[in-house]
Amino acid sequence: MNPLRRISLHVDEPDPGHFHWVLMEEGTDAFTWAELSSSKEGYDMWIDAWRQGSRALLALTEDQTQGPRSQELAMPSFADPMGARGRRP
């Protein structure tokens, strides 16, 4: 099964009383995150922005019981990424 994508949702308030949802996705390591998508227009209430952001996150998945999955297949934990030829004698 393809691995879960690491996506976070947060709400930003660039101007007082104007809330925007933002989806961020983890990059190549846990310290690198990039904006995946965000609301085009603001919301008057934080909870409305959160709810719409949650809907946007759910829209990224085909099966809500499994969550958003990467397009890349996971490498089995027992696999040697270097292969037999990459091993040192």
Number of C-alpha atoms within 10 A of each C-alpha: 12 12 15 13 16 14 17 16 18 14 18 16 13 10 9 7 11 15 22 24 26 23 20 17 17 16 13 8 7 9 7 10 16 11 12 13 15 20 16 9 10 19 18 12 12 17 13 16 24 20 12 17 23 17 11 18 18 14 13 14 15 11 11 10 7 11 16 20 17 14 11 9 10 11 12 9 7 6 8 11 10 8 8 8 7 9 8 5 4
